[in-house]
Amino acid sequence: MTKVLDLLDIQGNVLKAYGRFSFPYARYVLLRVCHSEQGRKFVGAVARQVTTAVTWGEGPGQIPKPVATTNIAFTFAGLRALGLPEASLRGFPSEFMMGMKRRKDILGDNGPSAPEQWDPVWHGKQVHIFISINGQQMEHLEQRYAWLLRLVQQSEGGVEVLHGHRGDSAATDLPYQNAHALTENGKLTSKEHFGYTDGIGDPVFEGLPDAMRYVAGRGKQTAKGWEPLATGEFILGHIDEAHEYPRAPSPMSLARNGTYMVYRKLHENVGSFNRFLAHEGASYPGGREQLAAKFVGRWRDNGAPLTDAPDLLAKQEWDRRFAQASPAEKDRMLSAFTFDQDADGAKCPFSAHIRRINPRASLQTASEAFDTPGALSNRRRILRRGLPYGEVKDPARDDGNHGIIIMMMQADINRQFEFVQQQWVNYGNDFRAGNDKEIILGNHDAEYPSRAVLPVPVDSDEAPYFLRNIPRLVETRGGDYFFVPGMTALRMIAEGSVDPT
């Protein structure tokens, strides 16, 4: 029996990466609850405008695509400030209760990424509510933001907007964080500030609408081929890959169709990236662009995976086929690959971004012991949302305000995001890479310089290439853990009717 999700009960940003649905402009607002009852009334007013995951269409009886979207989430402190019963609060997992700052050692948020270096908004009053707005045009975003400010004013002190976001100029006290798709030659792109094509290969799971169910390469590998992952890996109240319900607070109506969101503002050190790439690319046998591809596991221009296009000659053939492919075939070419034929890492290095974030079945040494190839990786998958922010004023410098706002959705923050960040990004033992960190996201330390090995085929006469003194390319500038409730739960929170008994 095919699983069907209640799309009207799930918030839209959980299932939809809005940037791919022609919403290239975003604004993220953080608020504090000052009065429980008035705060709940504010949440109720926002809930009436919250965008759900329902499929948009232009036909009779269908819901048309909005010009702007609105979604809401809460920190643990925010749920307490809104008056959730203590018995319900105690049911949330400890990492969510603690919040991101107190998990800094697990996440490797040290040095320039330490909480002391984050935007001022994370240093003052405690964050309780997160509201995201996405717009098809900037004017649509501004109109929805003006609506939100009116609701704040009408709350009569029930909530306040928190200031302290860094802006593109020297301003550090903005009341919101803007984000937007980058442009190239006057056209919107899916690139980020290092020049890589972003947002490829988001997981597919059971219950998604037909239009979002392309599975090959983005689900899980089974004896029958590619299949969707279990819904409970991402949405609470549903069975996960262990055939269990993920842990959740009570009552079940509070948890069902909700999820946990990890929000992180990541500054990109573009100057350091360009200098490091230029220096190492001058001596790397494949040249600068192939080396850039080795950093991530994909070529920068169109995301071609190194497993299928390991060198310039293979890349030219891949590009030719890609240009002639249908949209579905392009999706398959970008996603439907494994590391089965690259066990030595000669194509995609063990420290490359895509291999660390989703190792597929490459960590298993005895695949016959598993009914599902990639079972270890399937329990670590994450839905990625967000957009770049800021503009690079000088590509030779690291300062400025530019990077990526990333929002990661999952049913278990500790098992999914924190495990990947600690064990796969900042530690390489599972990849037979010792202490070598992931090249792009690793918390590289100048005092203890990082390195990475770019292997060559085991039967090759060439020597592996060693990257040394890798600089910290990405720095954390803020973030926290949020609960994204389903629509039923959101209304219960607003009404103060959550009853765990």
Residue pairs with C-beta under 8 A, 6 or more apart in sequence:
3 206
3 207
3 231
3 238
4 207
5 53
5 207
5 208
5 231
5 235
5 257
6 257
7 15
7 52
7 53
7 54
7 55
7 209
8 52
8 53
8 54
8 487
9 52
9 256
9 257
9 486
9 487
9 488
10 52
10 53
10 235
10 257
10 486
10 487
11 50
11 51
11 52
11 53
11 71
11 72
11 484
11 485
11 486
11 487
11 490
12 18
12 50
12 51
12 52
12 53
12 54
12 69
12 71
13 51
13 69
13 71
13 132
13 134
13 385
13 407
13 484
14 53
14 234
14 235
14 259
14 383
14 409
14 484
15 53
15 208
15 212
16 53
16 212
17 199
17 202
17 384
17 385
18 26
18 69
18 134
18 385
19 134
19 181
19 190
19 199
19 387
20 190
20 199
21 56
21 65
22 136
23 68
23 69
23 134
23 135
23 136
24 136
24 180
24 181
24 188
24 387
25 134
25 135
25 136
25 137
25 138
25 140
25 141
25 178
25 179
25 180
25 181
26 132
26 133
26 134
26 135
26 141
26 178
26 179
26 180
26 386
26 387
26 405
27 132
27 133
27 135
27 141
27 145
27 176
27 177
27 178
27 179
28 130
28 131
28 132
28 133
28 176
28 177
28 178
28 179
28 263
28 405
29 130
29 131
29 132
29 133
29 145
29 148
29 161
29 175
29 176
29 177
30 121
30 127
30 129
30 130
30 161
30 162
31 127
31 128
31 129
31 130
31 131
31 152
31 159
31 160
31 161
31 162
32 81
32 125
32 126
32 127
32 128
32 129
32 159
32 160
32 162
33 39
33 78
33 81
33 82
33 128
33 129
33 158
33 159
34 157
34 158
34 159
34 160
35 157
35 158
36 81
36 82
36 83
36 496
37 83
37 158
37 496
38 155
38 156
38 157
38 158
38 159
39 81
39 82
39 128
39 155
39 158
39 159
40 82
40 83
40 493
40 494
40 495
40 496
41 155
41 158
41 494
42 151
42 152
42 154
42 155
42 158
42 159
43 72
43 82
43 129
43 490
43 493
43 494
44 491
44 494
44 495
45 151
45 154
46 70
46 72
46 131
46 148
46 151
47 72
47 487
47 490
47 491
47 494
49 70
49 147
50 70
50 71
50 72
50 487
50 490
51 66
51 69
51 70
51 71
52 487
54 63
55 62
55 63
55 209
55 211
56 62
56 63
56 64
56 65
56 66
57 63
57 64
58 64
67 135
67 136
67 137
67 140
68 133
68 134
68 135
68 136
68 140
68 141
68 143
68 144
69 132
69 133
69 134
69 135
70 131
70 132
70 133
70 144
70 148
71 131
71 132
71 484
72 129
72 130
72 131
72 132
72 484
72 490
73 129
73 130
73 261
73 482
73 483
73 484
73 485
74 82
74 128
74 129
74 130
74 482
74 483
74 485
74 493
75 99
75 126
75 127
75 128
75 129
75 130
75 480
75 481
75 482
75 483
76 89
76 92
76 96
76 97
76 99
76 481
76 483
77 99
77 126
77 127
77 128
78 127
78 128
78 129
79 89
79 92
79 483
79 493
80 89
81 128
82 128
82 493
82 496
83 496
84 493
84 498
85 498
85 499
85 500
87 250
87 500
87 501
88 249
88 250
88 251
88 254
88 498
88 500
89 97
89 249
90 249
91 248
91 249
91 250
91 500
92 249
92 483
93 247
93 412
93 413
93 414
95 103
95 413
95 414
95 418
95 481
96 260
96 413
96 481
96 483
99 480
99 481
100 107
100 109
100 262
100 264
100 479
100 480
100 481
101 115
101 122
101 480
103 418
104 110
104 114
104 115
106 418
106 421
106 422
107 418
107 421
107 422
107 476
108 421
108 422
108 425
108 426
108 442
108 443
109 115
109 443
109 476
110 443
110 445
111 443
111 445
111 472
112 472
112 475
113 443
113 472
113 475
113 476
115 122
115 123
117 475
117 476
117 477
118 265
118 476
118 477
118 478
118 479
119 164
119 165
119 166
119 172
119 265
119 477
119 478
120 163
120 164
120 165
120 166
120 172
120 173
121 127
121 162
121 163
121 164
121 165
121 478
122 164
122 478
122 479
122 480
123 164
124 162
124 164
125 160
125 162
127 162
127 480
128 159
129 159
130 261
130 263
130 480
130 482
131 148
132 407
133 141
133 144
133 145
133 148
134 141
135 141
135 142
135 144
145 176
149 161
152 159
152 160
152 161
161 175
161 176
162 175
163 173
163 174
163 175
164 172
164 173
164 174
165 172
165 173
165 174
165 175
165 176
165 177
166 172
166 174
166 401
166 477
167 174
167 178
167 401
168 390
168 391
168 400
168 401
177 265
177 389
177 405
178 389
179 386
179 387
179 388
179 389
179 405
180 387
180 388
180 389
181 188
181 189
181 190
181 387
181 388
182 188
182 189
182 191
182 192
182 193
182 388
183 189
184 191
189 197
190 197
190 198
190 199
191 197
191 198
191 388
192 198
192 268
192 388
192 404
193 268
193 270
193 388
193 390
193 392
193 402
193 403
193 404
194 268
194 270
194 273
194 300
194 440
194 473
195 292
195 300
196 292
196 296
196 298
196 300
196 303
197 298
197 300
197 301
197 302
197 303
198 388
198 404
199 384
200 298
200 303
200 334
200 335
201 217
201 218
201 334
201 335
201 354
201 358
202 218
202 383
202 384
203 218
203 219
203 229
203 233
203 234
203 381
203 382
203 383
204 212
204 213
204 214
204 215
204 218
204 219
204 228
204 229
205 219
205 228
205 229
205 230
205 231
205 233
205 234
205 235
206 228
206 229
206 230
206 231
207 231
207 235
207 238
208 228
213 228
214 328
214 331
214 332
215 226
215 227
215 228
216 225
216 226
216 331
216 332
216 335
216 336
217 226
217 331
217 332
217 334
217 335
217 336
217 337
218 226
218 335
219 226
219 227
219 228
219 229
220 226
220 227
220 228
220 229
220 241
220 372
220 374
220 378
221 338
221 360
221 361
221 372
221 373
221 374
222 371
222 372
222 373
223 371
226 336
229 241
229 378
229 381
230 238
230 239
230 240
230 241
230 243
231 238
231 239
231 240
232 238
232 239
232 240
232 241
232 244
232 245
232 246
232 411
233 240
233 241
233 246
233 378
233 379
233 381
233 410
233 411
233 416
234 259
234 381
234 383
234 409
234 410
234 411
235 257
235 258
235 259
235 411
236 246
236 248
236 255
236 256
236 257
236 258
236 259
236 411
237 245
237 248
237 252
237 255
237 256
237 257
237 258
237 486
238 245
239 245
240 246
240 379
240 411
241 375
241 378
241 379
242 379
246 411
246 412
247 412
248 254
248 255
248 256
248 258
249 255
249 500
250 500
251 498
251 499
251 500
253 488
253 489
253 492
254 485
254 489
254 492
254 493
254 498
254 500
255 489
256 486
256 488
256 489
257 485
257 486
257 487
257 488
257 489
258 483
258 484
258 485
258 486
258 489
259 409
259 410
259 411
259 483
259 484
260 409
260 410
260 411
260 412
260 413
260 481
260 482
260 483
260 484
261 407
261 408
261 409
261 481
261 482
261 483
261 484
262 406
262 407
262 408
262 410
262 413
262 417
262 479
262 481
262 482
263 405
263 406
263 407
263 479
263 480
263 481
263 482
264 405
264 406
264 407
264 408
264 476
264 478
264 479
265 389
265 403
265 404
265 405
265 476
265 477
265 478
265 479
266 403
266 404
266 405
266 406
266 474
266 475
266 476
266 477
267 401
267 402
267 403
267 474
267 475
267 476
267 477
268 402
268 403
268 404
268 473
268 474
269 398
269 471
269 472
269 473
269 474
269 475
270 392
270 395
270 397
270 398
270 402
271 394
271 395
271 396
271 397
271 398
272 398
272 471
272 472
272 473
273 471
273 473
274 395
274 396
275 396
275 471
276 470
276 471
276 473
277 288
277 291
277 292
277 295
278 288
280 291
280 467
281 287
281 288
281 289
281 291
281 292
282 288
284 290
284 291
284 454
284 465
285 462
285 465
286 294
286 311
286 312
287 312
289 299
289 300
289 312
290 311
290 312
292 299
292 300
293 299
293 300
293 304
293 306
294 306
294 348
294 349
294 352
294 454
295 352
295 353
295 439
295 440
296 352
296 353
296 354
296 439
296 440
297 305
297 306
297 307
297 348
297 349
297 352
297 353
297 354
297 355
298 304
298 305
298 306
298 354
299 306
299 309
299 315
302 319
302 322
303 334
304 315
304 318
304 319
304 322
304 333
304 334
305 334
305 337
305 348
305 354
306 347
306 348
306 352
307 337
307 338
307 339
307 341
307 342
307 347
307 348
308 314
308 318
308 333
308 337
309 315
309 317
309 318
309 319
310 346
310 347
310 348
318 333
321 333
322 330
322 333
325 333
338 360
338 361
338 362
339 348
339 355
339 359
339 360
339 361
339 362
340 361
340 362
341 347
342 348
342 362
343 362
344 455
344 457
344 458
345 355
345 455
346 455
346 456
346 457
346 458
346 460
348 354
348 355
349 355
349 439
349 452
349 453
349 454
349 455
350 356
350 428
350 431
350 432
350 433
350 436
350 453
350 455
351 428
351 431
351 433
351 436
351 437
351 438
351 439
351 442
351 452
351 453
352 438
352 439
353 438
353 439
353 440
353 441
355 362
355 431
356 420
356 424
356 425
356 431
356 438
356 441
357 420
357 424
357 425
357 438
358 377
358 380
358 381
359 374
359 376
359 377
359 424
359 430
359 431
360 373
360 374
360 377
361 367
361 373
361 374
361 377
363 376
363 377
363 430
363 431
364 370
364 373
364 374
364 375
364 376
367 373
372 378
379 415
379 416
380 415
380 416
380 419
380 420
380 424
381 410
381 416
382 408
382 409
382 410
382 416
382 417
382 420
383 408
383 409
383 410
384 406
384 407
384 408
385 406
385 407
385 408
385 409
386 404
386 405
386 406
386 407
387 404
387 405
388 402
388 403
388 404
388 405
389 401
389 402
389 403
389 404
389 405
390 400
390 401
390 402
390 403
391 400
391 402
392 400
392 402
393 400
394 400
403 474
403 477
408 416
408 417
409 484
410 416
410 417
413 481
423 429
423 430
424 430
424 431
424 438
425 437
425 438
425 441
425 442
426 437
426 438
426 442
426 443
427 435
427 437
428 434
428 435
428 436
428 437
428 438
429 435
433 452
433 453
436 450
436 451
436 452
436 453
437 443
437 444
437 450
437 452
437 470
439 452
439 467
439 470
439 473
440 473
440 474
441 473
441 474
442 450
442 470
442 472
443 472
444 450
444 470
444 471
444 472
444 473
445 472
446 471
446 472
449 468
449 469
449 470
450 469
450 470
451 466
451 467
451 468
451 469
451 470
452 466
452 467
452 470
453 464
453 465
453 466
453 467
454 464
454 465
454 466
454 467
455 464
456 462
456 463
456 464
456 465
485 493
489 498
492 498
